[in-house]
């Protein structure tokens, strides 16, 4: 893969080394979360590893959380790393993605989801970054990884080994297979053309566009070098994705990419959860209960009609959130509602 941007493409931005990185402008006071970061290793002879998942998390689902657990198991049995921490990094409001809840809501939902985890944390860094005008500023994935490198290896001085010697932790991106698929497009002009025809210009669950190379949905060579070359990625395979072709185009980074198979397939997505919520259907057991409660408390992800209906129902029953009594069958069980039947037929 060429290290130079193609003719006519925007010149990619270069990033300062981790020791020169800084937090930059923030809308609110910022403190790097480290309460659950393991600052002392327990396994001799292993390299400390910190996993970072970047995404919208609008809302966070059980799949997001399972990705960390799958990666942790994979690392333990298949690598010479020791996982010392895991971070969720919600994207900035500057991204303007459809269905993107305000950053403070997404940070709080993620925080509630990992409250009882012994090693997962939420870093609001992306959501509090702003430009010189105080407006939300987009933070490229490469810069996010630089940020973690700076905070953990420069500010904190790395992770202490079992021998008492402090070592630099490896910072790695944790993502779904669609991330590698999008990165692989850089080497397949025909694929890029086809995806452009189909209107592919989006950020998937974990793939945030970095400094664009001048075409929709593509990554700059500089950012690929930082993300895959300098830091590396742990990729969770997904059903229906052909990851081999994409990996073939990223062969120069193959020693820094680890692919993790899903033994139990899980295709829960934030998009599907938002669809259920807009149809006023239950999302329990798709996302953590504290997140469900937070969504209900703040009325997130509802369309205008659904919101008005809920308000009218609450007014007519004289109580907030009180459900109308449902007709029952002869055995005492409730009959399915029309909305549930409609959703079942559509799926």
C-alpha positions in Angstrom: 0.0 0.0 0.0 1.4 3.4 -1.0 2.3 5.6 1.9 1.6 8.7 -0.2 -1.9 10.2 -0.8 -3.1 9.8 -4.3 -3.2 12.8 -6.6 -6.1 15.2 -5.9 -6.6 13.9 -2.4 -6.3 16.1 0.7 -3.0 16.0 2.4 -3.4 14.0 5.6 -2.5 15.4 9.0 0.5 14.0 10.8 0.2 13.4 14.6 2.7 14.3 17.2 4.5 11.5 19.1 2.7 10.4 22.3 5.1 12.2 24.6 4.1 15.5 22.9 0.4 14.8 22.8 -2.0 16.9 24.8 -5.7 16.9 25.8 -6.3 20.1 23.7 -9.4 22.3 24.1 -12.2 20.8 26.2 -15.7 22.1 26.9 -15.5 21.0 30.6 -12.7 20.1 32.9 -11.2 16.7 31.9 -9.6 14.0 34.0 -8.3 10.8 32.5 -10.2 7.8 34.0 -7.8 5.3 35.6 -9.7 3.9 38.6 -9.9 0.4 37.1 -6.6 0.4 35.2 -4.3 -2.3 36.4 -1.0 -0.4 37.1 0.8 -3.5 38.2 1.0 -6.8 36.2 0.3 -10.2 37.7 1.6 -12.3 34.9 5.4 -12.4 34.5 6.9 -12.2 31.0 3.9 -10.7 29.3 3.4 -7.3 27.7 0.8 -5.0 29.3 -2.2 -4.3 26.9 -4.9 -1.7 27.0 -7.9 -2.2 24.6 -9.8 0.9 23.3 -13.2 0.7 21.5 -14.2 3.8 19.6 -17.8 4.2 18.4 -21.1 6.0 18.7 -22.6 3.8 21.5 -26.0 5.3 20.8 -26.9 3.3 22.8 -24.3 0.8 24.1 -25.4 -2.8 23.7 -24.4 -6.1 25.2 -22.4 -6.8 22.0 -20.2 -3.9 22.8 -19.5 -5.3 26.2 -19.1 -8.9 24.9 -16.4 -7.7 22.5 -14.2 -6.9 25.4 -14.7 -10.2 27.1 -14.1 -12.1 23.8 -10.9 -10.1 23.3 -9.8 -10.7 26.9 -10.2 -14.5 26.5 -8.4 -14.5 23.1 -5.5 -12.5 24.5 -5.2 -14.8 27.5 -5.0 -18.0 25.5 -3.4 -16.9 22.2 -1.0 -14.0 22.8 1.9 -12.9 25.0 -0.1 -9.9 26.3 -1.8 -9.2 29.7 -4.9 -7.1 29.5 -4.6 -4.3 32.0 -7.6 -2.2 31.1 -10.4 -1.6 28.6 -11.9 1.7 27.5 -15.0 2.8 25.7 -14.5 6.1 23.8 -17.8 7.6 22.6 -17.5 9.7 19.4 -17.8 13.5 19.5 -21.2 15.2 18.8 -19.4 16.8 15.8 -19.9 13.6 13.9 -23.6 14.4 13.3 -24.6 10.8 12.7 -28.3 10.0 12.4 -29.6 8.7 15.7 -26.6 10.0 17.7 -27.7 11.0 21.2 -25.9 14.0 22.8 -22.4 13.1 24.1 -23.2 13.5 27.8 -26.1 11.0 27.5 -23.9 8.4 25.7 -21.1 8.8 28.2 -23.5 8.3 31.1 -25.2 5.2 29.4 -21.7 3.7 28.9 -20.8 4.5 32.5 -23.9 2.8 33.8 -23.2 -0.2 31.6 -19.7 -0.8 32.9 -20.4 0.3 36.5 -19.9 -3.3 37.9 -17.1 -4.3 35.6 -13.7 -4.7 37.3 -11.7 -3.5 34.3 -13.9 -1.6 31.8 -14.0 2.3 31.9 -15.5 5.1 29.8 -13.3 8.0 28.6 -15.3 11.2 27.7 -12.2 12.6 25.9 -13.8 12.7 22.5 -17.1 14.1 23.6 -15.6 17.0 25.6 -13.1 18.1 22.9 -14.0 21.4 21.2 -12.6 23.9 18.7 -11.5 27.5 19.3 -15.1 28.6 19.2 -16.1 26.2 21.9 -18.0 23.9 19.5 -17.7 20.1 19.6 -14.6 19.0 17.6 -14.2 15.7 15.8 -11.3 13.5 17.1 -9.8 11.1 14.6 -9.2 7.5 15.7 -5.5 7.9 15.3 -5.4 10.9 17.7 -7.6 9.0 20.2 -5.0 6.2 20.3 -2.3 8.8 20.7 -4.2 10.2 23.6 -4.4 6.9 25.4 -0.7 6.3 24.7 0.2 9.7 26.2 -2.0 9.4 29.3 -0.9 5.8 30.2 2.7 5.7 29.0 3.8 9.3 29.4 1.7 10.7 32.2 1.4 7.6 34.3 4.8 6.1 33.3 3.5 2.8 31.9 2.6 -0.4 33.8 4.8 -2.0 36.5 5.8 -5.6 35.7 6.0 -8.4 38.2 9.7 -7.7 38.5 9.1 -4.1 39.6 10.2 -2.6 36.2 7.8 -0.1 34.6 7.0 -0.9 30.9 5.2 0.8 28.1 1.7 -0.6 27.7 0.6 -1.6 24.2 -2.5 0.4 23.2 -4.7 -1.4 20.7 -8.0 -0.7 18.9 -10.9 -3.1 19.5 -13.4 -3.2 16.7 -15.8 -5.1 14.5 -14.9 -6.7 11.2 -16.5 -3.8 9.3 -13.6 -1.7 10.4 -11.1 -3.8 8.5 -13.5 -4.0 5.6 -13.6 -0.2 5.3 -9.8 0.0 5.7 -9.3 -2.6 3.0 -11.2 -0.5 0.5 -8.2 1.7 0.2 -6.5 -1.0 -1.9 -9.6 -2.0 -4.0 -10.6 0.8 -6.4 -13.4 -1.3 -7.9 -14.8 -2.0 -4.5 -14.7 1.6 -3.6 -16.5 2.5 -6.8 -19.3 0.0 -6.1 -19.7 1.1 -2.5 -19.9 4.7 -3.7 -22.6 3.8 -6.1 -24.5 2.2 -3.2 -24.2 5.4 -1.2 -21.6 4.0 1.2 -20.5 7.0 3.2 -21.1 6.3 6.9 -19.4 5.3 10.1 -20.3 1.9 11.2 -20.5 0.6 14.8 -16.8 1.1 15.4 -15.4 2.6 12.2 -15.0 6.4 12.6 -13.7 8.2 9.6 -10.3 9.8 10.1 -8.9 12.6 8.0 -10.5 11.8 4.7 -8.5 11.0 1.7 -10.9 12.9 -0.5 -13.3 10.1 -1.1 -16.3 9.1 1.1 -15.7 6.3 3.6 -11.9 6.0 3.1 -9.0 6.3 5.4 -5.8 8.2 4.8 -2.6 6.2 4.6 -1.1 8.2 7.4 -3.9 7.3 9.8 -3.8 3.6 8.7 -0.1 3.7 9.5 -0.8 5.1 13.0 -3.7 2.8 13.8 -2.6 -0.5 12.4 1.2 0.0 12.1 2.0 1.8 15.4 -0.8 0.5 17.6 -2.6 -2.5 16.1 -6.1 -3.8 16.3 -8.1 -6.7 17.7 -11.0 -7.5 15.3 -14.2 -9.3 16.2 -15.5 -11.3 13.2 -19.1 -10.9 12.3 -21.5 -13.2 10.4 -22.0 -12.1 6.8 -18.6 -10.4 6.4 -15.7 -11.7 4.3 -12.8 -10.4 6.2 -10.1 -12.4 4.3 -10.1 -10.1 1.3 -9.8 -7.0 3.4 -6.9 -8.5 5.4 -5.1 -9.4 2.1 -5.0 -5.7 1.3 -3.5 -4.9 4.7 -0.8 -7.5 4.6 1.9 -5.0 5.7 0.1 -4.8 9.0 -0.7 -8.5 9.5 1.6 -8.9 12.5 -0.3 -6.2 14.3 -3.9 -7.4 13.5 -5.5 -10.1 15.6 -8.8 -11.6 14.3 -11.2 -13.1 17.0 -13.9 -15.5 16.0 -17.4 -15.2 17.5 -18.2 -18.7 18.8 -21.7 -17.5 19.6 -23.0 -15.2 16.9 -24.4 -11.9 18.2 -25.8 -9.3 15.7 -27.3 -6.9 18.2 -26.7 -3.3 16.9 -27.5 0.2 18.2 -29.4 0.8 15.0 -31.8 -2.1 15.7 -32.2 -1.0 19.3 -33.2 2.5 18.2 -35.7 1.0 15.8 -37.3 -1.0 18.6 -37.5 2.1 20.8 -39.1 4.2 18.0 -41.7 1.4 17.7 -42.3 1.5 21.4 -41.0 -2.1 21.8 -39.1 -3.6 24.6 -35.3 -3.6 24.4 -34.7 -5.4 27.7 -32.0 -8.1 27.5 -30.6 -6.4 24.3 -28.9 -3.7 26.4 -28.1 -3.5 30.1 -31.0 -2.7 32.5 -29.4 0.5 33.8 -29.2 1.7 30.2 -32.8 0.9 29.6 -33.8 2.8 32.7 -31.7 5.8 31.7 -33.2 5.8 28.2 -36.7 5.7 29.7 -35.9 8.4 32.2 -34.7 10.8 29.5 -37.0 9.8 26.7 -34.1 9.1 24.3 -34.4 7.6 20.8 -38.2 8.2 20.5 -39.7 9.7 17.4 -42.1 12.6 17.9 -45.2 10.6 17.4 -44.2 7.9 19.9 -43.3 10.6 22.4 -46.6 12.4 22.0 -48.5 9.1 22.4 -46.7 8.3 25.6 -47.5 11.7 27.0 -51.1 11.3 26.1 -51.3 7.8 27.6 -49.7 9.1 30.8 -52.2 12.0 31.0 -55.2 9.8 30.4 -54.2 7.2 33.0 -53.2 9.9 35.5 -49.8 8.3 36.0 -46.4 8.3 34.3 -45.6 5.3 32.2 -48.7 3.4 33.4 -49.7 0.8 30.8 -53.2 0.1 29.7 -54.7 -3.2 30.8 -54.2 -5.7 28.0 -56.9 -8.3 27.0 -56.1 -11.8 28.1 -56.7 -15.2 26.7 -58.6 -18.0 28.4 -55.4 -19.2 30.2 -54.8 -15.8 31.7 -51.9 -14.8 29.4 -51.9 -11.4 27.6 -52.6 -11.4 23.9 -49.9 -9.9 21.7 -50.3 -6.2 20.8 -50.7 -5.2 17.2 -47.4 -3.4 17.2 -45.6 -6.5 18.3 -47.3 -8.6 15.6 -46.4 -6.0 13.0 -42.7 -6.0 14.1 -42.7 -9.9 14.0 -44.1 -9.9 10.5 -41.5 -7.4 9.3 -38.6 -9.3 10.7 
